[in-house]
Amino acid sequence: MKFRPLHDRVVVRRTDSETKTAGGIIIPDTAAEKPQQGEVIAVGPGARDESGKLIAIDLKKGDKVLFGKWSGTEVKIDGAELLIMKESDIMGVLEK
């Protein structure tokens, strides 16, 4: 990918959603909601405070994250559907 996010922006690829419910019912693509979790693909250097000091981002490439339903801007880069969002739109990191 030839894209570098600026400031406190993060590029996220949505993870695939489940196609079956816990009871075994298959959910068609047209009825499935977009997943609210994904993998961080790239991060910007961070935002600057009022004095010009760089505030680094707490995320790194490869982190699994949760984000809001309407967070980010959907873009297509090199044929891949990605989300670009601010670090503040991400609710947290999923850990094993």
MARFIZA-55358 format. One record per residue (C-alpha): residue in three letters; x, y, z. Coordinates in steps of 0.001 Angstrom, whole numbers, padded with zeros to 6 digits, always signed. Layout:
N
alaXYZ/...
This chain:
96
met+000000+000000+000000/lys+001337+003394-000931/phe-000539+005562+001568/arg+000782+007318+004670/pro-001802+008863+007016/leu-001101+012316+008425/his-001320+013624+011996/asp-003433+011438+014305/arg-005148+009444+011573/val-005239+005653+011410/val-005957+003309+008465/val-008070+000285+009441/arg-009208-002776+007466/arg-012510-004195+008704/thr-012436-007833+009763/asp-014944-010238+008226/ser-018211-010472+010108/glu-019799-013734+011165/thr-022111-015255+008563/lys-023927-017455+011098/thr-025694-016662+014338/ala-025033-018618+017527/gly-028170-020655+016756/gly-026861-021646+013309/ile-028959-019272+011179/ile-027061-018069+008099/ile-027078-014291+007639/pro-027095-013136+003985/asp-024645-010398+002937/thr-027479-007943+002295/ala-028782-008241+005877/ala-025427-008336+007675/glu-024190-005229+009458/lys-020689-003968+008813/pro-018298-005166+011504/gln-017131-002684+014115/gln-013710-004199+014527/gly-010678-004269+012330/glu-006923-004390+011991/val-004687-001317+011943/ile-002868-001118+008599/ala-001000+002197+009052/val-000743+005039+011582/gly+000251+008666+011284/pro+003015+010258+013372/gly+000584+011831+015845/ala-001028+015182+016573/arg+000726+018310+017806/asp-000257+020144+020966/glu-000498+023929+021330/ser+003250+024292+021868/gly+004039+022243+018748/lys+005176+019131+020618/leu+004327+015839+018883/ile+001925+013570+020783/ala+002572+010006+019563/ile-000275+007605+018734/asp-000843+004668+021118/leu-001676+002289+018256/lys+000658+000300+016040/lys+000351-001634+012807/gly-001325-005014+013372/asp-003425-004004+016410/lys-006987-005382+016469/val-009320-002509+017378/leu-012971-001693+018078/phe-014479+001474+016610/gly-017863+003189+016407/lys-020516+002156+013907/trp-020295+005400+011909/ser-016599+006118+012495/gly-014143+006943+009763/thr-014259+007555+006053/glu-014462+004600+003691/val-011893+004662+000871/lys-010625+002205-001715/ile-006820+002018-002047/asp-005167-000517-004359/gly-008499-002362-004618/ala-008836-002793-000839/glu-011723-001230+001083/leu-010267+000617+004074/leu-011340+003108+006735/ile-009415+006255+007599/met-010263+007620+011030/lys-008836+009695+013833/glu-007273+007918+016776/ser-010044+009317+019013/asp-012670+007374+016976/ile-011128+004083+018107/met-012641+002759+021337/gly-009934+000288+022264/val-007516-002467+021343/leu-008581-006128+021462/glu-006010-008253+023280/lys-005721-012060+023307/
